[in-house]
């Protein structure tokens, strides 16, 4: 299940994207040979997604920025200003990001989640504007290739851009208001989780955006409706070109009706199965010592359902509810879960059928407790793995009065297609055609469940 490189094939469904972006590519650079130490983010009180304006002073008249926000070797260009990560110019995909102060802070934001995104909006008076995305690659090791990002500047896309300290945005043109969207496109399935007091190494860490002097932020707010899409390597998009995985297509379909979304997916993982090639990312909701699918012991340190990462960044707010950005009253509207494939394949011999059942039943109860008003949708794995237990758990909740939970089952036809000779739709991991087919079936059912009408 090693993550394979992805090349764009231009396959996007019309229901999810209104336009097909024009792409260009940049060759990856070699990884750093030496890793520098990382100062861990200290836990802090939750913050709201939009905070007061934050700038560094214009470089021509300012003292040098502190090392926390600027690499020691950097020389700040004159006639520029830096929009910091807590500027109202920046908003972030929900449930994906942590910072130098818990979920917030002014020095950086970081995510390990493929599909995690941020959006910058600013206005510049300059006729020939410039913008430079400020990142941090000091924590990279030689164990993995540099993560790749994609970005869109005013609708013009560029993909396969290796993360480095500074990335200039040459496609920026003309004065006026501009929008830069940055997406973590891919990273290797290792060193992504971290540990208490220790940041992960294989992450996208953003320090700010350097723009022309005289520029000002154009504040935007996240939507009050957002979806959390949870799953394994199929949800990550392993083995398929960027922006063709079903989770992205579903997210874009929701975005077309004004929603935000965050993708929280990890290869190798499941309800019980730990994630990544090194298996250091916890399973979703880990149970042990259950009997006939009931009772047992819940292991929180081995579970990730309530965490952003392993470095003490919780997904819960002060009331114990899921929070998109760390504050209260930021719960998801939709939680879509696609787990079971790894539990019933590579991890099946390492766990018991009873613990799998207990994990699903008690995991759904925990999710409901953390999102009392959210629509929970359980997606039966495309290969029908664990389908019986998943259906029974959802029906049990409905019988017990949870009217805000639903199930989507694409049925055996998709499972047979993914095991077809010649692999026209892929295999355990669908290819672009397989993802497009699955998304085309899921999106209308999901919109019906949510009472939404496509625009």
N, C-alpha and C positions, 0 to 999 in steps of 0.2 A: 504493500500500500504506500510505497514511497511516492511523494508528490512529484508529478512529472511536469516539465516545462509546458507552458500553454502558449499557443500561437493563435492570433485572432483570425476567425473564419468569416466574420461578418454576419453570423446567424443570430438575429434578434427577432422576437415575435412582435407583430404589429400591435398586439394588445398591450404589450409592456412598454414599448418605446415608440415615440411618435416620429423620431428621426433616427437614421443610422449614422453614427459619428464617423468623420474622416480620421484615419489613424496614421500616425507615423511612429517609428521605432527608434530606440537608442540602444546600442549594444551594452551589455552589462560590463561593469568594471571589476577587476579582481578584488577579493575581500581583503580587509586589513590583515596584516601579519601579526599585529599586537593588539590585544584588547586592553582598554583603559578601565580603571575601576569606576563603578557607578554609585552615586550617592542615592540610597533608596528614598522613595517618597514616604513621608511620614503621614499617618492617618490624620484626617482633619474633618471638621464639621462639614456636612453637605453644603454644596453651593448651588445656586440657581444657574440655568443655562446661559443667561445673559447677565453680564456683570458690567460695571462702569467702564468707560473708555479707558484704554491703556495704550500709551505710546511711549517709545523712547524718544528723546529729544532729537531734533534734526542733527545729523552727524556733523555738519559744518560748525556747529556751535556747542557740541555736547562733549561731555567727558566720556571716555570709553565705557562700553557696557560691561556689566559684571560677568565673571566667568560662567556663572550659571546660565546666562542667556546668550553667551557669545563664546565661540571657541577661541583659545588663546592666540592662535595664529591669524585670526581674522583681522583684516583692516576694513573698517566700515567706510563705504564710499561716501563722498560728500554729497550734499543736496538730497539726502534720503531721510526717511523716517521709518521706524519699525512698528508695525502693528503687532502687539503682543497677543499671546494665546487667550488672554481673558478680555480682549477687546470685543466690543459689540459687533465688530466686523466679522467675527468668527462664530459659527455654530457647528455642532458636532452630531454625528449619528448617535442615537440613544443606546445606552447600555453597553457601549464599546470602549469608552475612553476613561483613563485615569490621569492624574497630574502630579505636580510636585507637592501639592497639598491635598491629599485624598483624591477626590474626583475633580478638584479644581486646581487653583494656583495660577501664578502669572509667568512662570518660567518655562513650562512645557506641558504638553498633552501627549499621551502615547496610547497606542492600541496594538494588539497582536492579531486582531480578528480580520481575516480576509473579507473585504467588502466594507470594513469600517471606513467612514468618510468624514470629511470636514468641508465647510463652505466658507469662503472669504468673500465679502462684498465691500467695495470701497470706491471712492470717487477721486479722480485725479485731474488737475487742470493742465497737465503736461501734454504737449502735442506728440511727443515721442516717448510715451511712458515706458517705465521699466518696473519689473517686479521680480523678486528673488524669494523663493520658498526656503526658509531656514529650518534645517533638520539637525539631527545629532546622530552620528554614526560611531561615536567613541566607544560604545559598548559592544560593537560587533566582534565576533571571534572568527577564527579560521575554520570553525566546524560547519559553517553554512554559507551559502551564497547570499549576497546582499538581497534584502527584500526589494521587490519591484512595486512601484506605484504607477498609477495612471492619473492624468489630470485633464481637466477641461477648462479652458479659458474662454469665456464668452461663447461657449458651445463648440469650440475647436478642441478636439481630443488628441492626446498623445499618450501612448502606452509603453510598457516595458522600460520604465525609467528607473535605474538603480538608485537606491537611497544613498545620498551623500550629504555632507554638511550644508551645501548650498546648491540649489537648482534654479537656474534662471528660467524665466518664462518668456521665450523670444516671440511667441505668437501674440503677445499683448500689443494692441494697436489703438491709437487715437485717445484723445481726452474723453472724460465722461465717467460713467459708472461701469464698473467691471465686476465679474463674478468668476472666482476660481474655485473649482471643486477638485479635491484631492482624495483618491481612493487607494487603500492598500490592496494591490492587485494580487500579490502572491508572496509567500514566505515559506521557508522550509519547515517541516513539521518537527521541530526540535527547538529547545531553549526559548520557548514562547510564554511559559507560565510564570516563572519566578518562584520566590519563596518568601516567607515572612521576613521583612527587612531587606529584601534583595530583589531588585528589579530584574525582569527577564531581559535577555540580551537581544533576542531576535524580534524586535518590535519596530514599529514606525513611531519615532519620537519627533514631534514638531515643536520648534522654538518660536516661530513667528513668521511674519511676511514683511520683507523690506520693500517699500514702495517710494515713490517720488515725494520730495518735500512739498508740502501744501496739500497732500492727499488727506482725505478724512474718511472715517468708517461710515458705512451705510448699514445701520442696524437692521438685523432680521431676527425673527424668533422661530423656534422650533414649533411644529404643529402640536396641538394638544392630543391628536390621534397618532399613535405610533404602534408599530408591530415589532415584536421580538421573534426572530426566526432562528430556531435552535436545531442543531443537528450535527452530523458527522462529516466525513470527507466528501460525501455526495452533496451535502449542502454547501460545503466549502467550494466545490467545483473541481475536485481533483481529476485530472485527465481531460479537462475540457477547456476550450479557449476562454479568455477573459470575457466577462459580461455575457456569457451564454448559460451559466448555471441557473437552475430553476429558481433558486432563492433570490438571485438578482432580478430575474424577470418578474417574480411575484412582487418584490419590493418596488420595482419601477411601475408596475400596474397600480399599486397602492399610492405611489407618489403622484400618479396622474390624477388622483382624486384628492390630493392635498395632504396625504399622510407622510409621516417620517417612518423610517424602519432601521433596525439594527440587526445585522447577521452575527450570531454567536455560534460558530461551528468549529469543530475540531476533529481532524482525521483520527481514525482508530477508536473513537470514543463511542459510548452508548449510555444507557441507563446505569449500567454497572461498569462497563468497560472503560479503563483509563485511556486517555488520548495521547496523541503524538507518537512518533516512532520510538521515543524513549519512554513512553507511558508515564510521564510525570504530570500530565494534566489530569485532574481527577475525573472520575465518571460523573454522570449527572446527579444521581441520587443513590448513594451506595448503601445497601442493606446487607446484613449478614445474619446467619443463625435464625432465619425465619423458619416457620413450619407451615407447609401447605399454603404458602403465599401470604401468611399473616404473621404479626409479631416481628421478632427479630430486633437487631441493633442497628440504628442509623449511625453512620460514620461521617461526621461533618467535615473533618479534615480531608477526607477522600472524596468529597462531593463538591461540585462546582455550580450547582443550580443557583446559589445565592451569592456568587462572587464574580467580580470583574476579572481578577487575576490572582496569583498566589501571593502577592505582596500586600496583603491586608486591605485590599480595596473591595469593599462590599457592594453588591448590587442592590442592597436594601436601604431604605431611608430610615429616619429616626422612628417611624412607626412599624418597621418590619415589613414594609411593602416594597415591591420592585420600583426602582426609580431610574428614569432615563438619564438624568444628569446629576443626581446626588441630592436633590431637594425633595421636599414632601409634595404630595399631589402631582407626581409625575409618573403615574403608573401606566403600563402599556394598555392599549385598547384590545390588542390581539396578541396571543402567544401561540405560535405554530411550532410544533415539536415533531421532528422526524428522527426517531431513535429506534434501535432494535436490530439493525443489520449486523453491527459488530458484536452485539451481545450473543447473537445466534450463529456467528461464524467463528472468528478466531478466538473469541473469549468464552465460547460456550462450554468448553471443557474445563475452564478455570472457575466457573461459578455454578450455582445450582438453579434449577428451574424455579424452585420456591423463592429464592432471593430475587430472581428477575421479576416474578409476579409481584412480590412485596415492594420492589423498587418502583414499579410502574404505579401501583395503587397508592402507596404512600407519597411518592414523588408528585403525583397529580394533586393529592391533598395539600402538600406543601406549596405548590405553585398557586393553587386556589387561595390559600391563606395569605400569600404574598401579593395576590392580584384579585381582590374580591369582586371587582366589576369587569374584569377582562373576559373576552371570549377566548376560551382555550380550545384549540383545534389540534387533535392528534392525527398526524399523517401516517398512515400505514406504510412502512418501507416499501419501496418499489418492487423489491424481490419477495414481498410477503413475509419477511422474517418477523417472527413474534406476533403475527397478526391475531391469533386467537386470544392471547393474553391481553393485547392492547384493546381489542374490541370489548372483551369482558370487563376491563377496568373502566372504560368510558361508560358502558351501559350501567355498571354498578353506581357510578356517580350520578347518572341521570335518574336512576331508580331512587336514589337517596335524596333527590331534590335539586341537584345542580342542573339548572336549565340553561346554563351559559357555557356548556361544553359540547363539542361536536367532533365528528370523525370523518376523515376523507380517505376513502379506499379506492385506488385506481384499478384494483382487481387483478386477476391473473393474466390478463392480456399483456399488460406492461411487463410483468415478470417473465412471461414467455418470450417477449420481444428482446428482453435483455439477456436471454440465454440462447438466442438464435445463432446458428452457424454463420460465420462471416461477420458477425457483430455489426450489423447495420445501425444499431442504436446503442452500441457499446456493450458493456457487460455488467459486472457488479457496480462499476462506475459508468454511468451513462455517458455517451459522447454528446456533442452539441445537439445532434438531432434528437437524441433521447431526452435531454433536458428540455428542449423546446416542446416536444410532445407532452411530457409530463406537466410542464408549466401551462400548456394550452388546456389541459384537463383540470388542473387545480384552480386556476384563476377564476373561471366562472363559478365554480362551486363555492370558492371562498367568498366571492362577492355576494353570492346568494345568502350565505350564512351571515354575513355582516350587514346585509340589507343595503349594499352599495350598487350604484349604477355606473358602468364604465362611461367615461367622457369621450 
